[in-house]
Amino acid sequence: MSDYAKPLPLVTPDNRAFWEATRRHELCLPHCRNCQRPHYPPGPLCPFCFDTGLEWRRLSGRGRISSWVVVHREWFASFRADLPYPVVQVELDEGPRLTAGVVDMDNDALRVGLPVEVVFRDVTGEVALPFFRPRTE
Amino acid sequence: MPTRIQDQVAIVGVGASAFGRSLPESQLGLAAQAFRAALEDAGLTREAVDGLSINIGWPLGVDYDRVAETFGLSLRYVNQSWTHGRFITHSLQHAAMAVHHGLADCVACLCSVGFTRERGILGGPQDIEGRREEGGSHGESPVYGLTSPAGGAALSMQRYRALYGTTPEQLATVALTLRRHALLNPQAIMRAPLSLEDYLNARRIIDPLRLYDCSLINEGACCVLVTSAERARDQAKAPVYYLAMQGMRSGREEFIFAPPGLGINQQTTGRVTPREADLEVYREGGITQKDVDGLYTYDAFSPLVLFVLERFGFCGPGEAARWIQDGRIGLGGELPVNTSGGLLSEAHVGGWNSIVEMVRQLRGECGARQVAGAQIMQWATVWGDSILFHR
């Protein structure tokens, strides 16, 4: 796994807990203690009510594909073997949308509205990435 | 009551370099061509220029300080944004505001790009957009191989298709129309006709975008000179006046390449009809969409033309793909768009090639491409900013 050549996430003070959670194979987001809403991307305060009291909570991991693309052009040598590869945006049941890859499905099966659930891939010793796979309702 | 810009400021000179792929000149060399051409067009010397407004800097373009140093200018007003095509309206607006408030007498808006040389910026490991905090400003996610502004435009178009049932043939109308415009333009890079079959058979870049849905990659420079209406009266050519402006929108309901309500990133999903607050530019200008004789927009990707039409209320949400059919956005149609061929078929000069074209149209200089009786024209973008110009 130390020869993982693809780009790794940029960890910041605001999103560190997200990537620590994925290492535990959990999908977590900051929730506002005041209005209870989770937000993405993780920030220093609640973008909805502007309260600064945030608490990281685990999400269900469930959502639906809200958009998708299939990359045909080689932009990264490290993705060459995957071409043509999909990237999806998933609308989580809790509301926020997340961009990620998919597993266990062909490109032909991609559709907006498809129910999915999160799974995790350990790509290095320190990093696990969320992916989504189809689920039955 | 804020001071209105109407008829206070004008564009008095436009110029361009040659447009082409792998041109030998540097970005500064092309900028010099465009700047000198604009000065000649305006009948001005470089001493008249005391302001500079730039939106594409090094390494893709040229920075204000290198321009000032290289061209031997003496500036008292400078505006430069982060290197990005999205700031074209910003650049023109800041030029107008600087002149209007007396911070400068004459501002040059200069855009010079070397996309062929700096191709890496457009996608892949050298696409620094993807490394911005929390991901790229087009929704990039290099972790999953999603890169390039094309990635964001593709996400938007896929969702739009799913919501509204747009077919590839409908979307093709954008590329086909702008190619027809380019064929009437000797400066355009694309010189061959484009058929629907050519469009459909071309390779996919990032589904659902095909080759001809994506802008050209080339070198080129444009320059626009902005001065006060009072000074403009001394110029030989008819000034093109600013009529009204509105600024760039931003927030959780905004995604750079989507109209509000499409549901990309954190946008709420819904059929959003623009409210009066979204259409300040028409209210300020005392006109409606029906008075616009030509629309110019940032067409880096063909879906952006659909989205700007909906954003500015030329048609309702989800209607643009049908609305553009039957020649509506072509020369001779109800609303000609990007009459010199745009980024899709003329050249990618950050959209400035369309600003230059709009000015020439309002002056009546466009020959075979001339929109008859052009009086009012609009520059507008998917991210909500706009300027109305008139003669």
HADDOCK unambig.tbl for C-alpha pairs under 7 A between the chains (distance, minus, plus):
assign (segid A and resid 6 and name CA) (segid B and resid 143 and name CA) 6.66 0.50 0.50
assign (segid A and resid 7 and name CA) (segid B and resid 142 and name CA) 5.96 0.50 0.50
assign (segid A and resid 7 and name CA) (segid B and resid 143 and name CA) 4.88 0.50 0.50
assign (segid A and resid 8 and name CA) (segid B and resid 143 and name CA) 5.45 0.50 0.50
assign (segid A and resid 9 and name CA) (segid B and resid 143 and name CA) 6.06 0.50 0.50
assign (segid A and resid 41 and name CA) (segid B and resid 134 and name CA) 6.42 0.50 0.50
assign (segid A and resid 66 and name CA) (segid B and resid 159 and name CA) 6.95 0.50 0.50
assign (segid A and resid 67 and name CA) (segid B and resid 155 and name CA) 5.84 0.50 0.50
assign (segid A and resid 67 and name CA) (segid B and resid 158 and name CA) 6.18 0.50 0.50
assign (segid A and resid 67 and name CA) (segid B and resid 159 and name CA) 5.21 0.50 0.50
assign (segid A and resid 68 and name CA) (segid B and resid 155 and name CA) 5.89 0.50 0.50
assign (segid A and resid 68 and name CA) (segid B and resid 158 and name CA) 6.50 0.50 0.50
assign (segid A and resid 69 and name CA) (segid B and resid 154 and name CA) 6.26 0.50 0.50
assign (segid A and resid 69 and name CA) (segid B and resid 155 and name CA) 5.96 0.50 0.50
assign (segid A and resid 69 and name CA) (segid B and resid 206 and name CA) 6.35 0.50 0.50
assign (segid A and resid 69 and name CA) (segid B and resid 207 and name CA) 5.26 0.50 0.50
assign (segid A and resid 69 and name CA) (segid B and resid 208 and name CA) 6.83 0.50 0.50
assign (segid A and resid 70 and name CA) (segid B and resid 206 and name CA) 5.44 0.50 0.50
assign (segid A and resid 70 and name CA) (segid B and resid 207 and name CA) 4.91 0.50 0.50
assign (segid A and resid 71 and name CA) (segid B and resid 205 and name CA) 6.60 0.50 0.50
assign (segid A and resid 71 and name CA) (segid B and resid 206 and name CA) 4.40 0.50 0.50
assign (segid A and resid 71 and name CA) (segid B and resid 207 and name CA) 6.43 0.50 0.50
assign (segid A and resid 72 and name CA) (segid B and resid 204 and name CA) 6.26 0.50 0.50
assign (segid A and resid 72 and name CA) (segid B and resid 205 and name CA) 5.28 0.50 0.50
assign (segid A and resid 72 and name CA) (segid B and resid 206 and name CA) 5.42 0.50 0.50
assign (segid A and resid 73 and name CA) (segid B and resid 205 and name CA) 5.35 0.50 0.50
assign (segid A and resid 73 and name CA) (segid B and resid 206 and name CA) 6.78 0.50 0.50
assign (segid A and resid 75 and name CA) (segid B and resid 123 and name CA) 5.94 0.50 0.50
assign (segid A and resid 75 and name CA) (segid B and resid 124 and name CA) 4.49 0.50 0.50
assign (segid A and resid 76 and name CA) (segid B and resid 124 and name CA) 5.17 0.50 0.50
assign (segid A and resid 76 and name CA) (segid B and resid 125 and name CA) 6.49 0.50 0.50
assign (segid A and resid 79 and name CA) (segid B and resid 145 and name CA) 6.77 0.50 0.50
assign (segid A and resid 87 and name CA) (segid B and resid 144 and name CA) 6.69 0.50 0.50
assign (segid A and resid 87 and name CA) (segid B and resid 146 and name CA) 6.72 0.50 0.50
assign (segid A and resid 96 and name CA) (segid B and resid 266 and name CA) 6.26 0.50 0.50
assign (segid A and resid 97 and name CA) (segid B and resid 265 and name CA) 5.79 0.50 0.50
assign (segid A and resid 97 and name CA) (segid B and resid 266 and name CA) 6.02 0.50 0.50
assign (segid A and resid 100 and name CA) (segid B and resid 144 and name CA) 6.20 0.50 0.50
assign (segid A and resid 101 and name CA) (segid B and resid 144 and name CA) 5.87 0.50 0.50
assign (segid A and resid 112 and name CA) (segid B and resid 159 and name CA) 6.96 0.50 0.50
assign (segid A and resid 112 and name CA) (segid B and resid 162 and name CA) 6.43 0.50 0.50
